[in-house]
């Protein structure tokens, strides 16, 4: 029969156990130091300290008073310290999870999918963008002949390139326009497959995704993750405005972070849109092969076949057109 362990040894093992847990939590905290939730809550603590600095100082300098409180933390019981670490991690992870899950809905709002009661405001933003497009197209049409015949100056060629880039980031159909620049960049990428190949993106993209090469998928995933991360940064900046209840400096920080996040979002959306269009340019024939659809013989036939495929995938078809046999689809 085993002899009971001495109380000193048991106490030592218990201490080692809590130290092991504390070390693991400390590593988790180190990993969280560079995450947006950590800086968000740190900013809130700093804002609260600034708002209550007189009561915290107790007649002493604020820095001295805070230093005394911080140096008292290691003297707290181990269980209390671990509980504080766990609570802090739960707060960081939980708030990060909520923001991550909310990013999709925030992104939809930033694209311009607004509630129905904002229809009149939304229409005004879209009309303003359409008028801007008319100005761009008018100037582009004036410069195009000079660029083609080589008579354009360096300044005019640079302006033409800028206009060409701006127009490429706008949908071609007025019905597709969104009230925000971010929304129009993504909408342009969604409308191009239909304009070029007759393939409706909302119908064909899920099917095309399943037959894409792995490296193409990874590139698209990384670009999409960059858009989502930028959206979360923008949202953290907006949430930082909550701390203005304690200090007006929170407004400066919040608006700065939100502005930088939105600019990052626009750049990431351009990269993501270019990849979506490139995927259709390079791989849309894989959809023909996977469906055993007859291969188009010309660019015009490509578009007509794309329209037929979109119709077939979305609503079915009664056409008696024969499918390609397996041997033909693999060649």
C-alpha positions as CSV (number, residue, x, y, z in Angstrom):
1,X,0.0,0.0,0.0
2,X,1.4,3.4,-1.1
3,X,2.5,5.7,1.6
4,X,0.8,9.1,1.7
5,X,3.0,11.9,0.3
6,X,4.3,14.4,2.7
7,X,2.4,17.6,2.7
8,X,5.5,19.6,1.7
9,X,6.0,17.5,-1.4
10,X,2.3,17.8,-2.3
11,X,2.5,21.6,-1.9
12,X,5.6,21.7,-4.1
13,X,3.8,19.7,-6.9
14,X,0.7,21.9,-6.6
15,X,2.9,25.0,-6.9
16,X,4.7,23.5,-10.0
17,X,1.2,22.7,-11.5
18,X,0.1,26.3,-11.1
19,X,3.4,27.6,-12.4
20,X,3.0,25.4,-15.5
21,X,-0.5,26.8,-16.2
22,X,0.7,30.3,-15.6
23,X,3.6,29.8,-18.0
24,X,1.2,28.5,-20.7
25,X,-1.1,31.5,-20.2
26,X,1.9,33.8,-20.3
27,X,2.8,32.4,-23.7
28,X,-0.8,32.9,-24.9
29,X,-0.6,36.5,-23.7
30,X,2.6,37.1,-25.6
31,X,0.9,35.8,-28.8
32,X,-2.0,38.2,-28.2
33,X,0.2,41.4,-27.8
34,X,0.2,42.3,-31.5
35,X,-3.5,41.6,-32.1
36,X,-6.1,44.4,-32.6
37,X,-8.2,43.3,-29.6
38,X,-5.2,43.8,-27.3
39,X,-4.6,47.3,-28.5
40,X,-8.3,48.1,-28.4
41,X,-8.7,47.2,-24.8
42,X,-5.3,48.7,-23.9
43,X,-6.5,51.9,-25.4
44,X,-9.7,51.7,-23.3
45,X,-7.7,51.2,-20.1
46,X,-5.4,54.2,-21.0
47,X,-8.5,56.3,-21.7
48,X,-10.0,55.3,-18.4
49,X,-6.8,56.1,-16.5
50,X,-6.6,59.5,-18.1
51,X,-10.2,60.2,-17.2
52,X,-9.6,59.2,-13.5
53,X,-6.0,60.3,-13.0
54,X,-6.9,62.6,-10.1
55,X,-8.6,59.8,-8.1
56,X,-5.9,57.3,-8.9
57,X,-3.1,59.7,-8.0
58,X,-4.1,60.0,-4.3
59,X,-2.0,63.1,-4.0
60,X,1.0,61.5,-5.6
61,X,2.2,61.7,-9.2
62,X,0.1,59.4,-11.4
63,X,3.0,57.4,-12.7
64,X,4.2,56.7,-9.1
65,X,0.7,55.6,-8.1
66,X,0.3,53.3,-11.1
67,X,3.7,51.8,-10.5
68,X,2.9,51.0,-6.9
69,X,-0.3,49.2,-8.0
70,X,1.5,47.3,-10.8
71,X,4.3,46.1,-8.4
72,X,1.7,44.8,-6.1
73,X,0.4,42.3,-8.7
74,X,3.1,39.7,-8.2
75,X,2.3,39.6,-4.5
76,X,-1.3,38.5,-5.2
77,X,-2.1,34.8,-4.7
78,X,-1.2,32.5,-7.7
79,X,-4.9,31.5,-8.2
80,X,-5.9,35.2,-8.5
81,X,-3.2,35.9,-11.0
82,X,-4.2,32.9,-13.1
83,X,-7.8,33.9,-12.9
84,X,-6.9,37.4,-14.1
85,X,-4.8,36.0,-17.0
86,X,-7.7,33.7,-18.0
87,X,-10.2,36.4,-17.8
88,X,-8.1,38.7,-19.9
89,X,-7.6,36.0,-22.6
90,X,-11.3,35.3,-22.7
91,X,-12.0,39.0,-23.2
92,X,-9.4,39.3,-26.0
93,X,-10.5,36.1,-27.8
94,X,-14.2,36.7,-27.3
95,X,-14.1,40.3,-28.6
96,X,-11.9,39.2,-31.5
97,X,-14.3,36.5,-32.4
98,X,-17.3,38.8,-32.3
99,X,-15.5,41.4,-34.6
100,X,-14.4,38.6,-36.9
101,X,-18.0,37.3,-37.3
102,X,-19.4,40.8,-37.7
103,X,-16.9,41.7,-40.5
104,X,-19.1,40.1,-43.1
105,X,-22.1,42.2,-42.3
106,X,-19.9,45.3,-42.0
107,X,-18.3,44.6,-45.3
108,X,-21.8,44.4,-46.9
109,X,-22.6,47.8,-45.6
110,X,-19.3,49.2,-46.8
111,X,-20.1,47.8,-50.3
112,X,-23.4,49.6,-50.3
113,X,-26.0,47.0,-49.4
114,X,-27.9,49.3,-47.2
115,X,-31.4,49.0,-45.6
116,X,-34.4,49.8,-47.8
117,X,-35.2,52.9,-45.9
118,X,-32.0,54.5,-47.2
119,X,-33.0,54.0,-50.9
120,X,-33.1,57.7,-51.7
121,X,-29.7,58.4,-50.2
122,X,-28.3,55.3,-51.9
123,X,-29.7,56.5,-55.2
124,X,-28.1,59.9,-54.8
125,X,-24.6,58.3,-54.2
126,X,-25.1,56.1,-57.3
127,X,-26.1,59.0,-59.5
128,X,-23.1,61.0,-58.4
129,X,-20.8,58.0,-59.3
130,X,-22.6,57.7,-62.7
131,X,-22.0,61.4,-63.4
132,X,-18.4,61.0,-62.5
133,X,-18.1,58.0,-64.9
134,X,-19.6,60.2,-67.7
135,X,-16.9,62.8,-67.1
136,X,-14.2,60.1,-67.1
137,X,-15.6,58.5,-70.3
138,X,-15.8,61.9,-72.0
139,X,-12.2,62.7,-71.2
140,X,-11.1,59.2,-72.1
141,X,-12.8,59.4,-75.5
142,X,-10.9,62.7,-76.2
143,X,-7.5,61.3,-75.3
144,X,-7.9,57.9,-76.9
145,X,-7.3,59.0,-80.5
146,X,-4.2,61.0,-79.6
147,X,-2.8,58.0,-77.6
148,X,-3.5,55.7,-80.6
149,X,-1.8,57.9,-83.2
150,X,1.1,58.8,-80.9
151,X,0.4,62.5,-80.7
152,X,-0.4,62.5,-77.0
153,X,2.0,64.2,-74.6
154,X,3.5,62.4,-71.6
155,X,1.0,64.1,-69.3
156,X,-1.9,63.1,-71.5
157,X,-0.7,59.5,-71.7
158,X,-0.4,59.4,-67.9
159,X,-3.9,60.9,-67.6
160,X,-5.3,58.4,-70.1
161,X,-3.8,55.5,-68.1
162,X,-5.4,56.9,-64.8
163,X,-8.8,57.2,-66.5
164,X,-8.5,53.7,-68.0
165,X,-7.7,52.3,-64.5
166,X,-10.6,54.2,-62.9
167,X,-13.1,53.1,-65.5
168,X,-12.0,49.4,-65.2
169,X,-12.9,49.6,-61.5
170,X,-16.5,50.6,-62.3
171,X,-19.2,48.3,-63.5
172,X,-20.2,48.6,-67.1
173,X,-24.0,48.5,-66.5
174,X,-25.7,51.3,-64.6
175,X,-27.9,48.8,-62.9
176,X,-24.9,47.2,-61.2
177,X,-23.6,50.4,-59.6
178,X,-23.1,50.6,-55.9
179,X,-23.0,53.8,-53.7
180,X,-19.4,53.3,-52.5
181,X,-16.1,53.0,-54.3
182,X,-15.4,49.8,-52.4
183,X,-18.6,48.3,-53.6
184,X,-18.0,49.3,-57.2
185,X,-14.5,47.7,-57.3
186,X,-16.0,44.4,-56.2
187,X,-19.0,44.8,-58.5
188,X,-16.8,45.4,-61.5
189,X,-15.1,42.1,-60.9
190,X,-18.4,40.4,-60.6
191,X,-19.8,41.9,-63.8
192,X,-16.8,41.3,-66.0
193,X,-17.3,37.5,-66.5
194,X,-20.8,38.2,-67.8
195,X,-19.5,41.0,-70.1
196,X,-16.6,39.1,-71.5
197,X,-17.7,35.4,-71.3
198,X,-21.4,35.4,-70.7
199,X,-20.9,33.7,-67.4
200,X,-22.9,35.0,-64.5
201,X,-20.6,35.2,-61.5
202,X,-23.1,34.4,-58.8
203,X,-24.1,31.2,-60.7
204,X,-20.7,30.0,-62.1
205,X,-18.2,31.0,-59.4
206,X,-19.1,28.3,-56.9
207,X,-18.9,25.6,-59.7
208,X,-15.6,27.1,-61.1
209,X,-14.1,27.2,-57.7
210,X,-14.4,23.4,-57.3
211,X,-12.3,22.7,-60.4
212,X,-9.6,25.4,-59.9
213,X,-6.0,24.3,-59.4
214,X,-4.8,24.4,-55.8
215,X,-2.3,27.2,-56.3
216,X,-5.0,29.4,-57.9
217,X,-7.3,28.8,-54.9
218,X,-4.5,29.7,-52.5
219,X,-3.9,33.0,-54.2
220,X,-7.6,33.9,-54.1
221,X,-7.9,32.8,-50.5
222,X,-5.0,35.1,-49.5
223,X,-6.4,38.0,-51.4
224,X,-9.8,37.5,-49.8
225,X,-8.3,37.2,-46.3
226,X,-6.5,40.5,-46.8
227,X,-9.9,42.2,-47.6
228,X,-11.5,40.6,-44.5
229,X,-8.5,41.6,-42.3
230,X,-8.7,45.2,-43.6
231,X,-12.4,45.2,-42.8
232,X,-11.8,44.1,-39.3
233,X,-9.1,46.8,-38.8
234,X,-11.7,49.4,-40.0
235,X,-14.2,48.1,-37.6
236,X,-11.8,48.2,-34.7
237,X,-11.1,51.8,-35.5
238,X,-14.8,52.6,-35.4
239,X,-15.2,50.7,-32.1
240,X,-12.3,52.7,-30.7
241,X,-14.5,55.8,-30.8
242,X,-16.3,54.3,-27.8
243,X,-13.4,55.5,-25.6
244,X,-14.2,59.1,-26.4
245,X,-16.5,59.0,-23.4
246,X,-13.3,59.3,-21.4
247,X,-10.9,61.2,-23.7
248,X,-11.3,63.1,-27.0
249,X,-8.0,61.7,-28.2
250,X,-9.7,58.4,-28.8
251,X,-11.6,60.1,-31.7
252,X,-8.3,61.0,-33.4
253,X,-6.9,57.4,-33.0
254,X,-10.2,55.8,-34.0
255,X,-10.7,57.9,-37.2
256,X,-7.1,57.4,-38.2
257,X,-7.2,53.7,-37.8
258,X,-10.6,53.5,-39.6
259,X,-9.2,55.7,-42.5
260,X,-6.1,53.6,-42.9
261,X,-8.2,50.4,-42.7
262,X,-10.5,51.6,-45.4
263,X,-7.5,52.5,-47.7
264,X,-6.1,49.1,-47.1
265,X,-9.5,47.6,-47.9
266,X,-9.6,49.4,-51.2
267,X,-6.1,48.2,-52.2
268,X,-6.9,44.7,-51.1
269,X,-10.2,44.8,-53.1
270,X,-8.3,45.8,-56.2
271,X,-5.9,42.8,-55.8
272,X,-8.8,40.5,-55.1
273,X,-10.8,41.7,-58.0
274,X,-7.9,41.3,-60.4
275,X,-7.5,37.8,-59.2
276,X,-11.1,37.0,-59.8
277,X,-11.0,38.3,-63.3
278,X,-7.7,36.5,-64.0
279,X,-9.2,33.2,-62.8
280,X,-12.0,33.6,-65.3
281,X,-9.6,34.6,-68.0
282,X,-7.3,31.6,-67.5
283,X,-9.6,28.9,-66.1
284,X,-13.2,29.4,-67.3
285,X,-12.7,26.7,-69.9
286,X,-12.4,24.2,-67.0
287,X,-16.1,24.8,-66.4
288,X,-16.8,23.7,-70.0
289,X,-14.7,20.6,-69.4
290,X,-16.3,19.7,-66.1
291,X,-19.8,20.1,-67.6
292,X,-18.8,18.3,-70.8
293,X,-19.9,21.3,-72.7
294,X,-18.9,21.8,-76.3
295,X,-15.8,24.0,-76.6
296,X,-16.4,27.5,-78.1
297,X,-14.8,28.1,-81.5
298,X,-14.4,31.9,-81.2
299,X,-14.6,34.8,-78.7
300,X,-18.2,35.5,-79.8
301,X,-19.1,31.8,-79.5
302,X,-17.4,31.8,-76.1
303,X,-19.8,34.4,-74.8
304,X,-22.9,32.8,-76.3
305,X,-21.9,29.5,-74.8
306,X,-21.3,31.2,-71.5
307,X,-24.8,32.6,-71.5
308,X,-26.2,29.1,-72.2
309,X,-24.1,27.6,-69.4
310,X,-25.3,30.2,-66.9
311,X,-28.9,29.5,-68.0
312,X,-28.3,25.7,-67.7
313,X,-26.8,25.9,-64.3
314,X,-29.4,28.3,-62.9
315,X,-32.7,27.1,-64.4
316,X,-31.9,24.0,-66.4
317,X,-32.4,23.6,-70.1
318,X,-34.5,21.5,-72.6
319,X,-31.9,21.8,-75.3
320,X,-31.0,18.7,-77.2
321,X,-27.4,19.8,-77.7
322,X,-25.2,16.7,-77.1
323,X,-22.6,16.8,-74.4
324,X,-18.9,16.1,-75.1
325,X,-17.9,12.5,-74.5
326,X,-15.4,11.8,-71.8
327,X,-12.5,11.2,-74.3
328,X,-13.2,14.6,-75.9
329,X,-13.4,16.4,-72.6
330,X,-10.1,15.1,-71.5
331,X,-8.2,16.2,-74.6
